[in-house]
């Protein structure tokens, strides 16, 4: 998979299609051929119908020719995690309990995608109900390794060149971790930036929608199209979407400064990962300074678990009551622990989110982004599960924007993600800083 043919950037692809220099049909046919080549080994798709993709592309080209279609994602196919409703497509959520379910309407993000000219390409594999039990997807770099989870298929489809862009979700580490393991850019916007109406609800306090791409600019272009307010999602607000794409590709007004946070879990990192980050810090001498987490931040791991498991128990009550024997042992255990959490415990865990974010404000007065590992190491063996999300948990709990960049390699030659985290509400600055870091390391 390492020698895969790489497409131009998505902004260039969409511009060519919009100008009539290429067509959505041409791109769709190229991707269909790539799916046919890679899918037998990668198994990223829960549902893919080549004829349907081609029909969408031909229809787009015909409408573009009449001046009726366009947008920033003009004619670009986008892979969609199989917990997100796309009208007429199966949405089975990675569980036999939802087998045969067909969505009757689009999720808010799919409606936004279509308005921007994007084409829902198909449904990508998710772990069971977006938790920990793995699906069939393999890591494109090594089929004996995990692609991560729960957005397994979305990350793998982009990494294998089967899709130029993909949408996923994160409640703990489900965008950042698979992006790191598969060697692509994964971007989890700040909490409430992208509406979740029409997306499987796992934890209303923690669920985020995120994106996968091959570059920071590509991720910014897709995310910008999805940002917005939807009255059905109380986490969103009626604010103008920031110009993520333009800011991400713009020049930083000054040399960015990075707060290097090894985290209290550094001793759990694989030795080769520790060495790789040591080399990165040497290359960033003068731009990165070691910093400690605010007091009590390490406790967020327990607070996150309290919220997530209590809300999973509520969200999946029907599945547990009607089909607990068909749930994995890990999910059944999470639900049963969640059912024992009291309302007081849950409320206390939620109430700590705001103060912890405010404690980070002082750090962001001096630094543009937090620099930290995305995972504890490279992708684990497939049979060992989807990997530990520990390095993502704190930032998801806080609702802070985060991005994984495929900048390092482990001792086994597999991708190792570098995670940047931004202040909540400052996504555009984070993406601009991320793009600077990529360019700086590629062209020192």
ABEGO torsion letter per residue (X at the ends): XAABBBBBBAAAAAAAAAAGABBAAAAAAAAAAAAAAAAAAAGABABBBAAAAAAAAAAAAAAAAAGABEEAABGBBBBBBAABBBBGBBBAGGBAAABGBBBABBBAAAAAAAAAGBBBAEBBBBBBGGBABBBABBBAABAABBAEOABAAAAAAAAAGABABBBBBBAAAAAAAAAAAAGBBBBBBBBGABBABGBBBABAAABBBBBBBABAAAAAAAAAAABEBBAABAABBBBBBBBAAAAAABBBABBBBBBBBAEAAAAABBAAAAAAAAAAAAAABGABBBBBBBBGAAAAAAAAAAAAAAAAAAAAAAAAAAAAAABBAAAAAAAAAAAABBAAAAAAAAAAAAAAAAAAAAAAAABABBBBBABAEBBBBAAAEAEBAAAAAAAAAAGBBBBBBBABBBAAGBBBBBBBBBBBGAAAAAAAAAAAAAAAAABX
